[in-house]
């Protein structure tokens, strides 16, 4: 089976050319242009009037088209400036917020680590102090007995 039954060219440029040729044959543009040229040569004043009228009518249309295109361009450029300004402000605010959040998180984490380290060192010092007290004070047991205080000449009441 033939996938291209009408022998239409597959290239887009060839397809466009084929469509233009079919329209030219259907509308008969060449014959109408030849008739218009012949009429213009036979009636130069009418042709001059038509050309002048078309030229004068096209001036306001061109001004309006320029105004529309200019308005669209200025709107797009203005939008880009406003949007760029808003994006810049948003990025700056986001950066400040992230820096403050990072600083706060680092500070709190450092505080927690410092407290943990100091509590560990303090506990270690207290444990070593308890061991030293047990070694130096006779009869002292941590948590079980009160420390025996030796005075000069008196014996303790626990004996």
C-alpha positions as CSV (number, residue, x, y, z in Angstrom):
1,X,0.0,0.0,0.0
2,X,1.1,3.5,-0.8
3,X,1.2,5.8,2.2
4,X,1.1,8.8,0.0
5,X,-1.8,8.2,-2.5
6,X,-2.1,11.7,-3.9
7,X,1.6,12.0,-4.5
8,X,1.7,15.0,-2.1
9,X,5.4,15.9,-1.3
10,X,6.4,15.0,2.2
11,X,8.7,18.0,2.6
12,X,6.9,21.0,4.3
13,X,8.3,23.5,1.8
14,X,7.2,21.4,-1.2
15,X,3.7,20.9,0.4
16,X,3.4,24.7,0.8
17,X,4.5,25.3,-2.8
18,X,1.9,22.7,-4.0
19,X,-0.9,24.4,-2.0
20,X,0.0,27.8,-3.4
21,X,0.0,26.4,-7.0
22,X,-3.4,24.9,-6.4
23,X,-4.8,28.1,-5.1
24,X,-3.2,30.0,-8.0
25,X,-4.9,27.7,-10.4
26,X,-8.2,27.8,-8.6
27,X,-8.4,31.6,-8.1
28,X,-6.6,32.4,-11.3
29,X,-4.5,35.1,-9.8
30,X,-2.3,35.7,-12.9
31,X,-5.3,36.5,-15.1
32,X,-6.8,38.9,-12.5
33,X,-3.5,40.7,-12.1
34,X,-3.2,41.0,-15.9
35,X,-6.7,42.5,-16.0
36,X,-5.9,45.0,-13.2
37,X,-2.7,46.1,-15.0
38,X,-4.6,46.6,-18.2
39,X,-7.3,48.7,-16.4
40,X,-4.6,50.8,-14.6
41,X,-2.9,51.5,-17.9
42,X,-6.2,52.5,-19.6
43,X,-7.4,54.7,-16.6
44,X,-4.4,56.4,-15.0
45,X,-6.5,59.0,-13.0
46,X,-8.7,56.3,-11.4
47,X,-5.5,54.3,-10.6
48,X,-3.9,57.4,-9.1
49,X,-7.0,58.1,-7.0
50,X,-7.2,54.5,-5.8
51,X,-3.5,54.5,-4.9
52,X,-3.8,57.9,-3.0
53,X,-6.9,56.7,-1.2
54,X,-5.2,53.5,-0.1
55,X,-2.1,55.3,1.0
56,X,-4.1,57.9,3.0
57,X,-6.2,55.2,4.6
58,X,-3.2,53.2,5.5
59,X,-1.5,56.1,7.5
60,X,-4.0,55.9,10.5
61,X,-3.9,52.1,10.3
62,X,-0.1,52.2,10.5
63,X,-0.1,54.7,13.4
64,X,-2.6,52.5,15.3
65,X,-0.5,49.4,14.6
66,X,2.6,51.2,15.8
67,X,0.7,52.3,18.9
68,X,-0.4,48.7,19.7
69,X,3.0,47.2,19.1
70,X,4.7,50.0,21.2
71,X,2.1,49.5,24.0
72,X,2.7,45.8,24.1
73,X,6.5,46.2,24.1
74,X,6.4,48.8,26.9
75,X,4.0,46.6,28.9
76,X,6.3,43.6,28.5
77,X,9.4,45.6,29.5
78,X,7.6,47.2,32.4
79,X,6.4,43.8,33.6
80,X,10.0,42.5,33.4
81,X,11.3,45.4,35.4
82,X,8.6,45.0,38.1
83,X,8.9,41.3,38.1
84,X,12.7,41.5,38.3
85,X,12.4,44.0,41.2
86,X,10.0,41.7,43.0
87,X,12.2,38.7,42.5
88,X,15.2,40.6,43.7
89,X,13.4,41.7,46.9
90,X,12.1,38.2,47.4
91,X,15.6,36.6,47.0
92,X,17.1,39.1,49.4
93,X,14.4,38.5,52.0
94,X,14.8,34.7,51.5
95,X,18.6,35.0,51.9
96,X,18.3,37.1,55.1
97,X,15.8,34.7,56.5
98,X,17.9,31.6,55.7
99,X,21.0,33.3,57.1
100,X,19.2,34.2,60.3
101,X,17.7,30.7,60.6
102,X,21.1,29.1,60.0
103,X,22.8,31.3,62.6
104,X,20.0,30.6,65.1
105,X,20.2,26.8,64.4
106,X,24.0,26.9,64.7
107,X,23.9,28.9,67.9
108,X,21.3,26.6,69.5
109,X,23.2,23.5,68.4
110,X,26.4,24.9,69.8
111,X,24.7,25.8,73.1
112,X,23.3,22.2,73.4
113,X,26.8,20.8,72.6
114,X,28.4,23.1,75.1
115,X,25.9,22.3,77.9
116,X,26.3,18.5,77.2
117,X,30.1,18.8,77.3
118,X,30.1,20.9,80.5
119,X,27.6,18.5,82.1
120,X,29.8,15.6,81.1
121,X,32.9,17.2,82.5
122,X,31.1,18.3,85.7
123,X,29.8,14.7,86.2
124,X,33.2,13.4,85.7
125,X,34.7,15.8,88.2
126,X,32.0,15.0,90.7
127,X,32.7,11.3,90.3
128,X,36.4,11.8,90.8
129,X,35.7,14.0,93.8
130,X,33.5,11.3,95.3
131,X,36.3,8.8,94.8
132,X,38.8,11.1,96.4
133,X,36.5,11.7,99.4
134,X,36.0,8.0,99.8
135,X,39.7,7.5,99.8
136,X,40.5,10.3,102.2
137,X,37.6,10.2,104.7
138,X,37.5,7.0,106.6
139,X,34.1,5.3,107.0
140,X,32.4,7.4,104.3
141,X,30.1,5.6,101.9
142,X,28.4,7.5,99.3
143,X,24.7,7.6,100.1
144,X,24.7,5.0,102.9
145,X,26.2,6.8,105.8
146,X,26.8,10.3,107.0
147,X,30.4,11.3,106.9
148,X,32.3,10.8,110.1
149,X,33.6,14.0,111.4
150,X,36.6,13.6,113.6
151,X,37.0,16.2,116.2
152,X,39.9,16.6,118.6
153,X,39.2,14.5,121.6
154,X,35.6,13.4,121.1
155,X,34.5,10.2,119.6
156,X,31.6,10.0,117.3
157,X,28.2,8.9,118.5
158,X,28.0,6.0,116.0
159,X,30.6,3.9,117.8
